[in-house]
Amino acid sequence: MDSDLQDLQHHWGSAYMITKPEPDVWLAVRRDDHGTLRAGKPDELRDLIRTDYFARPVPRRWPRRWS
């Protein structure tokens, strides 16, 4: 797997579904309203995600874990 894709998924995967469906196509889909961000490079997608997230944070709800 692409290390840039893994990095984006690691940092933003709880808020966005991040994929690279084809060369030079990077997508991030918000997990709340399914708004889609599209870029040609991973750094561009990271910038779009940051701008989007800080303007409108995606709620990150975690399921309760029982011991």
CHARMM internal coordinates of N, CA and C (Angstrom, degrees):
IC EDIT
DIST 1 N 1 CA 1.4519
DIST 1 CA 1 C 1.5231
ANGL 1 N 1 CA 1 C 109.24
DIST 1 C 2 N 1.2803
ANGL 1 CA 1 C 2 N 116.28
DIHE 1 N 1 CA 1 C 2 N 146.98
DIST 2 N 2 CA 1.4502
ANGL 1 C 2 N 2 CA 124.11
DIHE 1 CA 1 C 2 N 2 CA 179.96
DIST 2 CA 2 C 1.5312
ANGL 2 N 2 CA 2 C 110.50
DIHE 1 C 2 N 2 CA 2 C -62.32
DIST 2 C 3 N 1.3288
ANGL 2 CA 2 C 3 N 117.96
DIHE 2 N 2 CA 2 C 3 N 129.46
DIST 3 N 3 CA 1.4697
ANGL 2 C 3 N 3 CA 120.88
DIHE 2 CA 2 C 3 N 3 CA -177.31
DIST 3 CA 3 C 1.5259
ANGL 3 N 3 CA 3 C 112.01
DIHE 2 C 3 N 3 CA 3 C -65.83
DIST 3 C 4 N 1.3367
ANGL 3 CA 3 C 4 N 118.06
DIHE 3 N 3 CA 3 C 4 N -33.39
DIST 4 N 4 CA 1.4689
ANGL 3 C 4 N 4 CA 120.63
DIHE 3 CA 3 C 4 N 4 CA 176.63
DIST 4 CA 4 C 1.5297
ANGL 4 N 4 CA 4 C 110.46
DIHE 3 C 4 N 4 CA 4 C -64.81
DIST 4 C 5 N 1.3214
ANGL 4 CA 4 C 5 N 116.40
DIHE 4 N 4 CA 4 C 5 N -39.65
DIST 5 N 5 CA 1.4581
ANGL 4 C 5 N 5 CA 120.71
DIHE 4 CA 4 C 5 N 5 CA 178.25
DIST 5 CA 5 C 1.5282
ANGL 5 N 5 CA 5 C 110.11
DIHE 4 C 5 N 5 CA 5 C -65.22
DIST 5 C 6 N 1.3183
ANGL 5 CA 5 C 6 N 116.83
DIHE 5 N 5 CA 5 C 6 N -45.05
DIST 6 N 6 CA 1.4632
ANGL 5 C 6 N 6 CA 120.53
DIHE 5 CA 5 C 6 N 6 CA 178.09
DIST 6 CA 6 C 1.5253
ANGL 6 N 6 CA 6 C 111.46
DIHE 5 C 6 N 6 CA 6 C -60.09
DIST 6 C 7 N 1.3098
ANGL 6 CA 6 C 7 N 116.58
DIHE 6 N 6 CA 6 C 7 N -41.09
DIST 7 N 7 CA 1.4626
ANGL 6 C 7 N 7 CA 120.99
DIHE 6 CA 6 C 7 N 7 CA -179.69
DIST 7 CA 7 C 1.5310
ANGL 7 N 7 CA 7 C 110.96
DIHE 6 C 7 N 7 CA 7 C -63.93
DIST 7 C 8 N 1.3155
ANGL 7 CA 7 C 8 N 116.76
DIHE 7 N 7 CA 7 C 8 N -46.81
DIST 8 N 8 CA 1.4673
ANGL 7 C 8 N 8 CA 120.03
DIHE 7 CA 7 C 8 N 8 CA 178.69
DIST 8 CA 8 C 1.5281
ANGL 8 N 8 CA 8 C 110.76
DIHE 7 C 8 N 8 CA 8 C -61.99
DIST 8 C 9 N 1.3170
ANGL 8 CA 8 C 9 N 116.65
DIHE 8 N 8 CA 8 C 9 N -42.95
DIST 9 N 9 CA 1.4605
ANGL 8 C 9 N 9 CA 120.25
DIHE 8 CA 8 C 9 N 9 CA 179.81
DIST 9 CA 9 C 1.5206
ANGL 9 N 9 CA 9 C 111.17
DIHE 8 C 9 N 9 CA 9 C -64.81
DIST 9 C 10 N 1.3097
ANGL 9 CA 9 C 10 N 116.93
DIHE 9 N 9 CA 9 C 10 N -39.00
DIST 10 N 10 CA 1.4611
ANGL 9 C 10 N 10 CA 120.78
DIHE 9 CA 9 C 10 N 10 CA 179.77
DIST 10 CA 10 C 1.5297
ANGL 10 N 10 CA 10 C 111.05
DIHE 9 C 10 N 10 CA 10 C -62.54
DIST 10 C 11 N 1.3242
ANGL 10 CA 10 C 11 N 116.40
DIHE 10 N 10 CA 10 C 11 N -46.01
DIST 11 N 11 CA 1.4651
ANGL 10 C 11 N 11 CA 120.21
DIHE 10 CA 10 C 11 N 11 CA -174.93
DIST 11 CA 11 C 1.5205
ANGL 11 N 11 CA 11 C 114.00
DIHE 10 C 11 N 11 CA 11 C -83.00
DIST 11 C 12 N 1.3160
ANGL 11 CA 11 C 12 N 117.75
DIHE 11 N 11 CA 11 C 12 N -30.66
DIST 12 N 12 CA 1.4614
ANGL 11 C 12 N 12 CA 120.44
DIHE 11 CA 11 C 12 N 12 CA -172.29
DIST 12 CA 12 C 1.5211
ANGL 12 N 12 CA 12 C 114.17
DIHE 11 C 12 N 12 CA 12 C -123.34
DIST 12 C 13 N 1.3195
ANGL 12 CA 12 C 13 N 117.89
DIHE 12 N 12 CA 12 C 13 N 0.43
DIST 13 N 13 CA 1.4602
ANGL 12 C 13 N 13 CA 121.67
DIHE 12 CA 12 C 13 N 13 CA -173.70
DIST 13 CA 13 C 1.5129
ANGL 13 N 13 CA 13 C 115.86
DIHE 12 C 13 N 13 CA 13 C -64.00
DIST 13 C 14 N 1.3252
ANGL 13 CA 13 C 14 N 118.54
DIHE 13 N 13 CA 13 C 14 N -22.61
DIST 14 N 14 CA 1.4601
ANGL 13 C 14 N 14 CA 119.05
DIHE 13 CA 13 C 14 N 14 CA 178.03
DIST 14 CA 14 C 1.5267
ANGL 14 N 14 CA 14 C 111.71
DIHE 13 C 14 N 14 CA 14 C -76.89
DIST 14 C 15 N 1.3180
ANGL 14 CA 14 C 15 N 117.26
DIHE 14 N 14 CA 14 C 15 N -17.59
DIST 15 N 15 CA 1.4609
ANGL 14 C 15 N 15 CA 121.53
DIHE 14 CA 14 C 15 N 15 CA 179.94
DIST 15 CA 15 C 1.5357
ANGL 15 N 15 CA 15 C 112.97
DIHE 14 C 15 N 15 CA 15 C -108.03
DIST 15 C 16 N 1.3305
ANGL 15 CA 15 C 16 N 116.87
DIHE 15 N 15 CA 15 C 16 N -26.87
DIST 16 N 16 CA 1.4643
ANGL 15 C 16 N 16 CA 122.14
DIHE 15 CA 15 C 16 N 16 CA -176.42
DIST 16 CA 16 C 1.5261
ANGL 16 N 16 CA 16 C 110.29
DIHE 15 C 16 N 16 CA 16 C -134.90
DIST 16 C 17 N 1.3158
ANGL 16 CA 16 C 17 N 116.42
DIHE 16 N 16 CA 16 C 17 N 144.09
DIST 17 N 17 CA 1.4532
ANGL 16 C 17 N 17 CA 120.72
DIHE 16 CA 16 C 17 N 17 CA 169.85
DIST 17 CA 17 C 1.5297
ANGL 17 N 17 CA 17 C 105.39
DIHE 16 C 17 N 17 CA 17 C -89.57
DIST 17 C 18 N 1.3147
ANGL 17 CA 17 C 18 N 117.34
DIHE 17 N 17 CA 17 C 18 N 115.20
DIST 18 N 18 CA 1.4621
ANGL 17 C 18 N 18 CA 122.25
DIHE 17 CA 17 C 18 N 18 CA -172.25
DIST 18 CA 18 C 1.5206
ANGL 18 N 18 CA 18 C 109.56
DIHE 17 C 18 N 18 CA 18 C -110.93
DIST 18 C 19 N 1.3242
ANGL 18 CA 18 C 19 N 115.00
DIHE 18 N 18 CA 18 C 19 N 128.03
DIST 19 N 19 CA 1.4610
ANGL 18 C 19 N 19 CA 120.64
DIHE 18 CA 18 C 19 N 19 CA -179.13
DIST 19 CA 19 C 1.5244
ANGL 19 N 19 CA 19 C 110.55
DIHE 18 C 19 N 19 CA 19 C -138.79
DIST 19 C 20 N 1.3138
ANGL 19 CA 19 C 20 N 113.72
DIHE 19 N 19 CA 19 C 20 N 163.81
DIST 20 N 20 CA 1.4648
ANGL 19 C 20 N 20 CA 122.30
DIHE 19 CA 19 C 20 N 20 CA 173.17
DIST 20 CA 20 C 1.5347
ANGL 20 N 20 CA 20 C 105.24
DIHE 19 C 20 N 20 CA 20 C -130.51
DIST 20 C 21 N 1.3397
ANGL 20 CA 20 C 21 N 116.86
DIHE 20 N 20 CA 20 C 21 N 82.88
DIST 21 N 21 CA 1.4609
ANGL 20 C 21 N 21 CA 120.12
DIHE 20 CA 20 C 21 N 21 CA -172.74
DIST 21 CA 21 C 1.5245
ANGL 21 N 21 CA 21 C 115.28
DIHE 20 C 21 N 21 CA 21 C -69.87
DIST 21 C 22 N 1.3137
ANGL 21 CA 21 C 22 N 116.63
DIHE 21 N 21 CA 21 C 22 N -21.86
DIST 22 N 22 CA 1.4696
ANGL 21 C 22 N 22 CA 120.74
DIHE 21 CA 21 C 22 N 22 CA 177.76
DIST 22 CA 22 C 1.5207
ANGL 22 N 22 CA 22 C 108.24
DIHE 21 C 22 N 22 CA 22 C -158.34
DIST 22 C 23 N 1.3257
ANGL 22 CA 22 C 23 N 118.15
DIHE 22 N 22 CA 22 C 23 N 165.67
DIST 23 N 23 CA 1.4624
ANGL 22 C 23 N 23 CA 119.53
DIHE 22 CA 22 C 23 N 23 CA -179.87
DIST 23 CA 23 C 1.5322
ANGL 23 N 23 CA 23 C 110.97
DIHE 22 C 23 N 23 CA 23 C -55.64
DIST 23 C 24 N 1.3126
ANGL 23 CA 23 C 24 N 115.25
DIHE 23 N 23 CA 23 C 24 N 138.24
DIST 24 N 24 CA 1.4666
ANGL 23 C 24 N 24 CA 122.77
DIHE 23 CA 23 C 24 N 24 CA 177.45
DIST 24 CA 24 C 1.5288
ANGL 24 N 24 CA 24 C 113.94
DIHE 23 C 24 N 24 CA 24 C 63.47
DIST 24 C 25 N 1.3209
ANGL 24 CA 24 C 25 N 116.87
DIHE 24 N 24 CA 24 C 25 N 21.68
DIST 25 N 25 CA 1.4634
ANGL 24 C 25 N 25 CA 121.69
DIHE 24 CA 24 C 25 N 25 CA 173.46
DIST 25 CA 25 C 1.5239
ANGL 25 N 25 CA 25 C 107.80
DIHE 24 C 25 N 25 CA 25 C -129.61
DIST 25 C 26 N 1.3151
ANGL 25 CA 25 C 26 N 115.07
DIHE 25 N 25 CA 25 C 26 N 113.40
DIST 26 N 26 CA 1.4572
ANGL 25 C 26 N 26 CA 123.23
DIHE 25 CA 25 C 26 N 26 CA 178.98
DIST 26 CA 26 C 1.5139
ANGL 26 N 26 CA 26 C 107.44
DIHE 25 C 26 N 26 CA 26 C -118.71
DIST 26 C 27 N 1.3452
ANGL 26 CA 26 C 27 N 116.55
DIHE 26 N 26 CA 26 C 27 N 127.51
DIST 27 N 27 CA 1.4578
ANGL 26 C 27 N 27 CA 121.28
DIHE 26 CA 26 C 27 N 27 CA -177.04
DIST 27 CA 27 C 1.5245
ANGL 27 N 27 CA 27 C 110.45
DIHE 26 C 27 N 27 CA 27 C -124.71
DIST 27 C 28 N 1.3291
ANGL 27 CA 27 C 28 N 114.72
DIHE 27 N 27 CA 27 C 28 N 144.00
DIST 28 N 28 CA 1.4648
ANGL 27 C 28 N 28 CA 122.01
DIHE 27 CA 27 C 28 N 28 CA 171.65
DIST 28 CA 28 C 1.5214
ANGL 28 N 28 CA 28 C 106.38
DIHE 27 C 28 N 28 CA 28 C -133.34
DIST 28 C 29 N 1.3259
ANGL 28 CA 28 C 29 N 115.95
DIHE 28 N 28 CA 28 C 29 N 121.34
DIST 29 N 29 CA 1.4614
ANGL 28 C 29 N 29 CA 121.80
DIHE 28 CA 28 C 29 N 29 CA -179.81
DIST 29 CA 29 C 1.5207
ANGL 29 N 29 CA 29 C 107.82
DIHE 28 C 29 N 29 CA 29 C -110.43
DIST 29 C 30 N 1.3343
ANGL 29 CA 29 C 30 N 115.40
DIHE 29 N 29 CA 29 C 30 N 122.80
DIST 30 N 30 CA 1.4658
ANGL 29 C 30 N 30 CA 120.07
DIHE 29 CA 29 C 30 N 30 CA 178.62
DIST 30 CA 30 C 1.5227
ANGL 30 N 30 CA 30 C 109.86
DIHE 29 C 30 N 30 CA 30 C -59.99
DIST 30 C 31 N 1.3136
ANGL 30 CA 30 C 31 N 116.56
DIHE 30 N 30 CA 30 C 31 N 138.62
DIST 31 N 31 CA 1.4620
ANGL 30 C 31 N 31 CA 120.52
DIHE 30 CA 30 C 31 N 31 CA -179.15
DIST 31 CA 31 C 1.5285
ANGL 31 N 31 CA 31 C 112.16
DIHE 30 C 31 N 31 CA 31 C -79.77
DIST 31 C 32 N 1.3358
ANGL 31 CA 31 C 32 N 118.86
DIHE 31 N 31 CA 31 C 32 N -12.90
DIST 32 N 32 CA 1.4565
ANGL 31 C 32 N 32 CA 119.43
DIHE 31 CA 31 C 32 N 32 CA -179.66
DIST 32 CA 32 C 1.5251
ANGL 32 N 32 CA 32 C 112.60
DIHE 31 C 32 N 32 CA 32 C -91.88
DIST 32 C 33 N 1.3140
ANGL 32 CA 32 C 33 N 117.90
DIHE 32 N 32 CA 32 C 33 N -55.52
DIST 33 N 33 CA 1.4689
ANGL 32 C 33 N 33 CA 119.78
DIHE 32 CA 32 C 33 N 33 CA -176.50
DIST 33 CA 33 C 1.5274
ANGL 33 N 33 CA 33 C 113.63
DIHE 32 C 33 N 33 CA 33 C -115.01
DIST 33 C 34 N 1.3190
ANGL 33 CA 33 C 34 N 116.79
DIHE 33 N 33 CA 33 C 34 N 4.60
DIST 34 N 34 CA 1.4721
ANGL 33 C 34 N 34 CA 124.38
DIHE 33 CA 33 C 34 N 34 CA 175.79
DIST 34 CA 34 C 1.5296
ANGL 34 N 34 CA 34 C 113.68
DIHE 33 C 34 N 34 CA 34 C 65.83
DIST 34 C 35 N 1.3301
ANGL 34 CA 34 C 35 N 116.87
DIHE 34 N 34 CA 34 C 35 N 19.79
DIST 35 N 35 CA 1.4630
ANGL 34 C 35 N 35 CA 119.78
DIHE 34 CA 34 C 35 N 35 CA 172.22
DIST 35 CA 35 C 1.5202
ANGL 35 N 35 CA 35 C 108.99
DIHE 34 C 35 N 35 CA 35 C -61.31
DIST 35 C 36 N 1.3206
ANGL 35 CA 35 C 36 N 116.81
DIHE 35 N 35 CA 35 C 36 N 142.06
DIST 36 N 36 CA 1.4670
ANGL 35 C 36 N 36 CA 120.99
DIHE 35 CA 35 C 36 N 36 CA -173.53
DIST 36 CA 36 C 1.5197
ANGL 36 N 36 CA 36 C 111.58
DIHE 35 C 36 N 36 CA 36 C -115.23
DIST 36 C 37 N 1.3223
ANGL 36 CA 36 C 37 N 114.64
DIHE 36 N 36 CA 36 C 37 N 133.53
DIST 37 N 37 CA 1.4613
ANGL 36 C 37 N 37 CA 122.36
DIHE 36 CA 36 C 37 N 37 CA 173.94
DIST 37 CA 37 C 1.5204
ANGL 37 N 37 CA 37 C 107.43
DIHE 36 C 37 N 37 CA 37 C -109.07
DIST 37 C 38 N 1.3284
ANGL 37 CA 37 C 38 N 116.74
DIHE 37 N 37 CA 37 C 38 N 139.95
DIST 38 N 38 CA 1.4682
ANGL 37 C 38 N 38 CA 121.05
DIHE 37 CA 37 C 38 N 38 CA -177.05
DIST 38 CA 38 C 1.5190
ANGL 38 N 38 CA 38 C 109.38
DIHE 37 C 38 N 38 CA 38 C -133.66
DIST 38 C 39 N 1.3304
ANGL 38 CA 38 C 39 N 115.73
DIHE 38 N 38 CA 38 C 39 N 136.91
DIST 39 N 39 CA 1.4636
ANGL 38 C 39 N 39 CA 121.27
DIHE 38 CA 38 C 39 N 39 CA 179.09
DIST 39 CA 39 C 1.5162
ANGL 39 N 39 CA 39 C 109.56
DIHE 38 C 39 N 39 CA 39 C -144.75
DIST 39 C 40 N 1.3218
ANGL 39 CA 39 C 40 N 115.26
DIHE 39 N 39 CA 39 C 40 N 166.33
DIST 40 N 40 CA 1.4567
ANGL 39 C 40 N 40 CA 121.17
DIHE 39 CA 39 C 40 N 40 CA 178.59
DIST 40 CA 40 C 1.5160
ANGL 40 N 40 CA 40 C 113.55
DIHE 39 C 40 N 40 CA 40 C -95.77
DIST 40 C 41 N 1.3441
ANGL 40 CA 40 C 41 N 116.31
DIHE 40 N 40 CA 40 C 41 N -14.64
DIST 41 N 41 CA 1.4652
ANGL 40 C 41 N 41 CA 121.20
DIHE 40 CA 40 C 41 N 41 CA -178.11
DIST 41 CA 41 C 1.5262
ANGL 41 N 41 CA 41 C 108.94
DIHE 40 C 41 N 41 CA 41 C -140.77
DIST 41 C 42 N 1.3316
ANGL 41 CA 41 C 42 N 117.40
DIHE 41 N 41 CA 41 C 42 N 153.76
DIST 42 N 42 CA 1.4618
ANGL 41 C 42 N 42 CA 119.82
DIHE 41 CA 41 C 42 N 42 CA -177.95
DIST 42 CA 42 C 1.5326
ANGL 42 N 42 CA 42 C 113.75
DIHE 41 C 42 N 42 CA 42 C -61.87
DIST 42 C 43 N 1.3293
ANGL 42 CA 42 C 43 N 117.51
DIHE 42 N 42 CA 42 C 43 N -38.21
DIST 43 N 43 CA 1.4678
ANGL 42 C 43 N 43 CA 119.59
DIHE 42 CA 42 C 43 N 43 CA 178.99
DIST 43 CA 43 C 1.5235
ANGL 43 N 43 CA 43 C 111.61
DIHE 42 C 43 N 43 CA 43 C -65.21
DIST 43 C 44 N 1.3170
ANGL 43 CA 43 C 44 N 116.29
DIHE 43 N 43 CA 43 C 44 N -35.63
DIST 44 N 44 CA 1.4650
ANGL 43 C 44 N 44 CA 120.36
DIHE 43 CA 43 C 44 N 44 CA 177.10
DIST 44 CA 44 C 1.5289
ANGL 44 N 44 CA 44 C 110.07
DIHE 43 C 44 N 44 CA 44 C -65.76
DIST 44 C 45 N 1.3381
ANGL 44 CA 44 C 45 N 116.39
DIHE 44 N 44 CA 44 C 45 N -41.94
DIST 45 N 45 CA 1.4563
ANGL 44 C 45 N 45 CA 119.84
DIHE 44 CA 44 C 45 N 45 CA 178.99
DIST 45 CA 45 C 1.5248
ANGL 45 N 45 CA 45 C 110.48
DIHE 44 C 45 N 45 CA 45 C -65.13
DIST 45 C 46 N 1.3145
ANGL 45 CA 45 C 46 N 117.40
DIHE 45 N 45 CA 45 C 46 N -41.77
DIST 46 N 46 CA 1.4691
ANGL 45 C 46 N 46 CA 121.09
DIHE 45 CA 45 C 46 N 46 CA 178.00
DIST 46 CA 46 C 1.5323
ANGL 46 N 46 CA 46 C 110.10
DIHE 45 C 46 N 46 CA 46 C -57.81
DIST 46 C 47 N 1.3275
ANGL 46 CA 46 C 47 N 117.44
DIHE 46 N 46 CA 46 C 47 N -44.13
DIST 47 N 47 CA 1.4652
ANGL 46 C 47 N 47 CA 120.78
DIHE 46 CA 46 C 47 N 47 CA 178.84
DIST 47 CA 47 C 1.5273
ANGL 47 N 47 CA 47 C 111.49
DIHE 46 C 47 N 47 CA 47 C -63.98
DIST 47 C 48 N 1.3311
ANGL 47 CA 47 C 48 N 116.63
DIHE 47 N 47 CA 47 C 48 N -41.25
DIST 48 N 48 CA 1.4693
ANGL 47 C 48 N 48 CA 120.20
DIHE 47 CA 47 C 48 N 48 CA 178.00
DIST 48 CA 48 C 1.5296
ANGL 48 N 48 CA 48 C 111.10
DIHE 47 C 48 N 48 CA 48 C -64.16
DIST 48 C 49 N 1.3258
ANGL 48 CA 48 C 49 N 116.34
DIHE 48 N 48 CA 48 C 49 N -41.76
DIST 49 N 49 CA 1.4658
ANGL 48 C 49 N 49 CA 120.69
DIHE 48 CA 48 C 49 N 49 CA 179.02
DIST 49 CA 49 C 1.5287
ANGL 49 N 49 CA 49 C 109.84
DIHE 48 C 49 N 49 CA 49 C -62.06
DIST 49 C 50 N 1.3006
ANGL 49 CA 49 C 50 N 117.02
DIHE 49 N 49 CA 49 C 50 N -48.64
DIST 50 N 50 CA 1.4723
ANGL 49 C 50 N 50 CA 120.04
DIHE 49 CA 49 C 50 N 50 CA -179.53
DIST 50 CA 50 C 1.5197
ANGL 50 N 50 CA 50 C 111.44
DIHE 49 C 50 N 50 CA 50 C -58.77
DIST 50 C 51 N 1.3135
ANGL 50 CA 50 C 51 N 116.61
DIHE 50 N 50 CA 50 C 51 N -46.73
DIST 51 N 51 CA 1.4643
ANGL 50 C 51 N 51 CA 120.02
DIHE 50 CA 50 C 51 N 51 CA 179.59
DIST 51 CA 51 C 1.5121
ANGL 51 N 51 CA 51 C 110.82
DIHE 50 C 51 N 51 CA 51 C -61.20
DIST 51 C 52 N 1.3219
ANGL 51 CA 51 C 52 N 116.72
DIHE 51 N 51 CA 51 C 52 N -46.18
DIST 52 N 52 CA 1.4631
ANGL 51 C 52 N 52 CA 121.76
DIHE 51 CA 51 C 52 N 52 CA -179.94
DIST 52 CA 52 C 1.5250
ANGL 52 N 52 CA 52 C 111.11
DIHE 51 C 52 N 52 CA 52 C -63.43
DIST 52 C 53 N 1.3238
ANGL 52 CA 52 C 53 N 116.69
DIHE 52 N 52 CA 52 C 53 N -47.94
DIST 53 N 53 CA 1.4587
ANGL 52 C 53 N 53 CA 121.00
DIHE 52 CA 52 C 53 N 53 CA -175.45
DIST 53 CA 53 C 1.5233
ANGL 53 N 53 CA 53 C 111.76
DIHE 52 C 53 N 53 CA 53 C -65.09
DIST 53 C 54 N 1.3246
ANGL 53 CA 53 C 54 N 117.24
DIHE 53 N 53 CA 53 C 54 N -43.46
DIST 54 N 54 CA 1.4637
ANGL 53 C 54 N 54 CA 118.93
DIHE 53 CA 53 C 54 N 54 CA -177.57
DIST 54 CA 54 C 1.5306
ANGL 54 N 54 CA 54 C 112.04
DIHE 53 C 54 N 54 CA 54 C -73.81
DIST 54 C 55 N 1.3237
ANGL 54 CA 54 C 55 N 117.45
DIHE 54 N 54 CA 54 C 55 N -23.25
DIST 55 N 55 CA 1.4645
ANGL 54 C 55 N 55 CA 120.34
DIHE 54 CA 54 C 55 N 55 CA 174.33
DIST 55 CA 55 C 1.5228
ANGL 55 N 55 CA 55 C 111.17
DIHE 54 C 55 N 55 CA 55 C -77.64
DIST 55 C 56 N 1.3419
ANGL 55 CA 55 C 56 N 115.81
DIHE 55 N 55 CA 55 C 56 N -35.94
DIST 56 N 56 CA 1.4760
ANGL 55 C 56 N 56 CA 122.21
DIHE 55 CA 55 C 56 N 56 CA -176.92
DIST 56 CA 56 C 1.5186
ANGL 56 N 56 CA 56 C 108.93
DIHE 55 C 56 N 56 CA 56 C -148.41
DIST 56 C 57 N 1.3287
ANGL 56 CA 56 C 57 N 118.08
DIHE 56 N 56 CA 56 C 57 N 85.16
DIST 57 N 57 CA 1.4756
ANGL 56 C 57 N 57 CA 120.10
DIHE 56 CA 56 C 57 N 57 CA -177.23
DIST 57 CA 57 C 1.5223
ANGL 57 N 57 CA 57 C 112.64
DIHE 56 C 57 N 57 CA 57 C -56.18
DIST 57 C 58 N 1.3045
ANGL 57 CA 57 C 58 N 114.73
DIHE 57 N 57 CA 57 C 58 N 141.34
DIST 58 N 58 CA 1.4648
ANGL 57 C 58 N 58 CA 121.64
DIHE 57 CA 57 C 58 N 58 CA 176.06
DIST 58 CA 58 C 1.5280
ANGL 58 N 58 CA 58 C 107.33
DIHE 57 C 58 N 58 CA 58 C -86.23
DIST 58 C 59 N 1.3409
ANGL 58 CA 58 C 59 N 118.13
DIHE 58 N 58 CA 58 C 59 N 124.92
DIST 59 N 59 CA 1.4680
ANGL 58 C 59 N 59 CA 118.48
DIHE 58 CA 58 C 59 N 59 CA 177.72
DIST 59 CA 59 C 1.5297
ANGL 59 N 59 CA 59 C 110.21
DIHE 58 C 59 N 59 CA 59 C -59.93
DIST 59 C 60 N 1.3058
ANGL 59 CA 59 C 60 N 115.60
DIHE 59 N 59 CA 59 C 60 N 135.10
DIST 60 N 60 CA 1.4680
ANGL 59 C 60 N 60 CA 121.29
DIHE 59 CA 59 C 60 N 60 CA 179.26
DIST 60 CA 60 C 1.5159
ANGL 60 N 60 CA 60 C 107.89
DIHE 59 C 60 N 60 CA 60 C -115.54
DIST 60 C 61 N 1.2998
ANGL 60 CA 60 C 61 N 116.14
DIHE 60 N 60 CA 60 C 61 N 94.05
DIST 61 N 61 CA 1.4652
ANGL 60 C 61 N 61 CA 121.24
DIHE 60 CA 60 C 61 N 61 CA -179.60
DIST 61 CA 61 C 1.5226
ANGL 61 N 61 CA 61 C 108.80
DIHE 60 C 61 N 61 CA 61 C -97.61
DIST 61 C 62 N 1.2854
ANGL 61 CA 61 C 62 N 115.08
DIHE 61 N 61 CA 61 C 62 N 127.96
DIST 62 N 62 CA 1.4540
ANGL 61 C 62 N 62 CA 120.59
DIHE 61 CA 61 C 62 N 62 CA -179.55
DIST 62 CA 62 C 1.5176
ANGL 62 N 62 CA 62 C 108.81
DIHE 61 C 62 N 62 CA 62 C -107.16
DIST 62 C 63 N 1.3279
ANGL 62 CA 62 C 63 N 117.65
DIHE 62 N 62 CA 62 C 63 N 136.63
DIST 63 N 63 CA 1.4601
ANGL 62 C 63 N 63 CA 118.83
DIHE 62 CA 62 C 63 N 63 CA 176.19
DIST 63 CA 63 C 1.5286
ANGL 63 N 63 CA 63 C 110.42
DIHE 62 C 63 N 63 CA 63 C -66.05
DIST 63 C 64 N 1.3129
ANGL 63 CA 63 C 64 N 115.92
DIHE 63 N 63 CA 63 C 64 N 144.78
DIST 64 N 64 CA 1.4544
ANGL 63 C 64 N 64 CA 120.74
DIHE 63 CA 63 C 64 N 64 CA 179.15
DIST 64 CA 64 C 1.5215
ANGL 64 N 64 CA 64 C 109.50
DIHE 63 C 64 N 64 CA 64 C -68.72
DIST 64 C 65 N 1.3045
ANGL 64 CA 64 C 65 N 116.46
DIHE 64 N 64 CA 64 C 65 N 135.56
DIST 65 N 65 CA 1.4691
ANGL 64 C 65 N 65 CA 120.37
DIHE 64 CA 64 C 65 N 65 CA -179.52
DIST 65 CA 65 C 1.5151
ANGL 65 N 65 CA 65 C 108.67
DIHE 64 C 65 N 65 CA 65 C -107.67
DIST 65 C 66 N 1.2955
ANGL 65 CA 65 C 66 N 114.60
DIHE 65 N 65 CA 65 C 66 N 135.68
DIST 66 N 66 CA 1.4555
ANGL 65 C 66 N 66 CA 120.99
DIHE 65 CA 65 C 66 N 66 CA 179.37
DIST 66 CA 66 C 1.5099
ANGL 66 N 66 CA 66 C 109.38
DIHE 65 C 66 N 66 CA 66 C -104.98
DIST 66 C 67 N 1.3081
ANGL 66 CA 66 C 67 N 116.07
DIHE 66 N 66 CA 66 C 67 N 139.62
DIST 67 N 67 CA 1.4826
ANGL 66 C 67 N 67 CA 121.00
DIHE 66 CA 66 C 67 N 67 CA 179.72
DIST 67 CA 67 C 1.4974
ANGL 67 N 67 CA 67 C 110.27
DIHE 66 C 67 N 67 CA 67 C -82.88
END
COOR INIT
IC SEED 1 N 1 CA 1 C
IC BUILD
